[in-house]
Amino acid sequence: MNQNIAHAVFFRYLAPEFFIIFAPQNQKFMTQNICPNYQSCRLVNLDSFPVGESEKQTYLQNWCLRDEAGWSRCKRYITREELGFCPDFVFPDSNWSTREIMDKFDEEEV
């Protein structure tokens, strides 16, 4: 018997009022094929983001809706990982360093 099923059966016997779901640790979920920041990224969710619709769709296809090899290279993803946020002037294919992004962000704040 699969170890996860055996545990579920055992817990079900001990506590029938609880519903427990076990998933194999090596199972890949669909969300791993989408950037972890997809739901909160302003490029994806803000209609007034300063980019045309066809360019936005290209970004989505090439970075946001790809596997980790795609979205992990996105400058917006990298910036958010390093700084905890990502300014709107940063695009997935931006070439700025994190330091340059911070400098530009500080200039815009003034």
Secondary structure, 3 states (H helix, E strand, C coil): CCHHHHHHHHHHHHCCCCCCCCCCCCCCCHHHHCCCCCCCCHHHHCCCCCCCHHHHHHHHHHHHCCCHHHHCCCHHHHHHHHHCCCCCCCCCCCCCCHHHHHHHHHHHHC
